[in-house]
Amino acid sequence: MITIGITGIIGSGKTTASTALKNKGIPVVDLDFLARNALTLTEVHEDIQRELGNGFVAEGEIVVERLRDLVFADKERLRKLEAIIHPRVLAQLWQTVKELEDTGEKAVIVDGPLLFETDLHKKLDKTVVVTADMGVIRERLKIRGMAPDDIEKRISHQIPLWEKEKVADYVLFNNGTREDLDREIENLLERINEWEVRTRCTSTT
């Protein structure tokens, strides 16, 4: 089985592309979902309060808005939060990958916004970057209701798309309509099939 990371930046269409691949029958592991699950664990609540201070847990739940505002403003506290969350996310990721492999799946999509930022891409077989023009991305985020300063702040915390494109195994363009994206998905599916066949042939020689 091959592991294929799919990433981008906020507004590039990564989640839409992952959903389309899932609808085509390829299992998807959503790292954001795993991170949200980790934030429900009591042990994580205790670690966050110990490392970041009080005020981030209320009535047994993480105060998400306060946590988000803090880590965007304080890189040191962001590193502390990542040290708490990432190991748990990775443990669940590899457990899920093994379970899928045991069922006979030929490929799995690992959907995550920070594959390059965390060096996780180095542990995956292939990496796909979903990209779009920055003007298109900003317009999409504005339509979602995000304020311009929030848009720029979030974009600035991720490696620029052009850098990710340079090291990706495949670049999926998402500037146009949903129909355009569907055509891009079909092209990607052909490439995934080529990767899987090549990997299978290599492993048997």
Backbone hydrogen bonds, N-H to C=O, Kabsch-Sander energy under -0.5 kcal/mol:
donor,donor_aa,acceptor,acceptor_aa,energy
2,I,106,K,-2.0
4,I,2,I,-0.5
4,I,108,V,-2.8
5,G,3,T,-0.5
5,G,126,K,-2.9
6,I,110,V,-2.6
7,T,128,V,-2.5
12,S,9,I,-2.5
17,A,13,G,-2.4
18,S,14,K,-2.5
19,T,15,T,-2.5
20,A,16,T,-2.0
21,L,17,A,-2.1
22,K,18,S,-2.4
23,N,19,T,-2.3
24,K,20,A,-0.8
25,G,22,K,-1.7
26,I,21,L,-2.0
29,V,109,I,-3.4
30,D,28,V,-0.6
31,L,29,V,-0.8
31,L,111,D,-2.8
32,D,111,D,-0.5
34,L,30,D,-1.9
35,A,31,L,-2.3
36,R,32,D,-2.4
37,N,33,F,-2.2
38,A,34,L,-2.2
39,L,35,A,-1.7
40,T,37,N,-1.7
41,L,38,A,-1.6
45,H,41,L,-2.1
46,E,42,T,-2.3
47,D,43,E,-2.0
48,I,44,V,-2.8
49,Q,45,H,-2.3
50,R,46,E,-2.1
51,E,47,D,-2.7
52,L,48,I,-3.1
53,G,48,I,-0.7
53,G,49,Q,-1.1
58,A,61,E,-3.1
61,E,58,A,-1.4
63,V,56,F,-2.8
64,V,62,I,-1.5
67,L,63,V,-2.3
68,R,64,V,-2.9
69,D,65,E,-2.5
70,L,66,R,-2.0
71,V,67,L,-2.3
72,F,68,R,-1.8
73,A,69,D,-1.0
73,A,70,L,-0.6
74,D,70,L,-1.4
78,L,74,D,-2.0
79,R,75,K,-2.3
80,K,76,E,-1.7
81,L,77,R,-2.4
82,E,78,L,-2.6
83,A,79,R,-2.1
84,I,80,K,-1.1
84,I,81,L,-0.6
85,I,81,L,-2.5
86,H,82,E,-2.5
88,R,85,I,-0.6
89,V,85,I,-2.1
90,L,86,H,-2.9
91,A,87,P,-2.1
92,Q,88,R,-1.9
93,L,89,V,-2.5
94,W,90,L,-2.6
95,Q,91,A,-1.6
96,T,92,Q,-2.4
97,V,93,L,-2.6
98,K,94,W,-2.1
99,E,95,Q,-2.1
100,L,96,T,-2.4
101,E,97,V,-2.5
102,D,98,K,-2.4
103,T,99,E,-1.0
104,G,101,E,-1.5
105,E,100,L,-2.0
108,V,2,I,-2.0
109,I,27,P,-2.9
110,V,4,I,-2.8
111,D,29,V,-2.5
111,D,109,I,-0.7
112,G,6,I,-2.0
112,G,110,V,-0.6
115,L,112,G,-0.7
118,T,114,L,-2.0
119,D,116,F,-0.9
120,L,115,L,-0.9
121,H,115,L,-1.9
122,K,119,D,-1.2
123,K,120,L,-2.1
124,L,121,H,-1.0
125,D,3,T,-1.0
126,K,3,T,-2.0
128,V,5,G,-3.6
129,V,170,Y,-2.4
130,V,7,T,-3.2
130,V,128,V,-0.5
131,T,129,V,-0.6
131,T,172,L,-2.8
137,I,133,D,-2.4
138,R,134,M,-2.7
139,E,135,G,-1.8
140,R,136,V,-2.3
141,L,137,I,-2.3
142,K,138,R,-2.1
143,I,139,E,-2.2
144,R,140,R,-1.5
145,G,142,K,-1.2
146,M,141,L,-2.2
151,I,147,A,-2.4
152,E,148,P,-2.3
153,K,149,D,-1.9
154,R,150,D,-2.4
155,I,151,I,-2.4
156,S,152,E,-2.2
157,H,153,K,-0.7
157,H,154,R,-0.7
158,Q,155,I,-1.7
163,E,160,P,-0.7
164,K,160,P,-1.6
165,E,161,L,-2.9
166,K,162,W,-1.3
167,V,163,E,-0.8
167,V,164,K,-0.7
168,A,164,K,-0.9
168,A,165,E,-0.5
169,D,127,T,-2.1
170,Y,127,T,-1.4
172,L,129,V,-2.8
172,L,170,Y,-0.5
173,F,171,V,-0.6
174,N,131,T,-2.7
181,L,177,T,-2.0
182,D,178,R,-2.4
183,R,179,E,-1.7
184,E,180,D,-1.9
185,I,181,L,-2.5
186,E,182,D,-2.0
187,N,183,R,-1.9
188,L,184,E,-2.3
189,L,185,I,-2.5
190,E,186,E,-1.7
191,R,187,N,-1.8
192,I,188,L,-2.9
193,N,189,L,-2.2
194,E,190,E,-1.8
195,W,191,R,-2.7
196,E,192,I,-2.6
197,V,193,N,-2.4
198,R,194,E,-2.6
199,T,195,W,-2.6
200,R,196,E,-2.4
201,C,197,V,-2.5
202,T,198,R,-2.3
203,S,199,T,-2.2
204,T,200,R,-0.9
205,T,202,T,-1.1
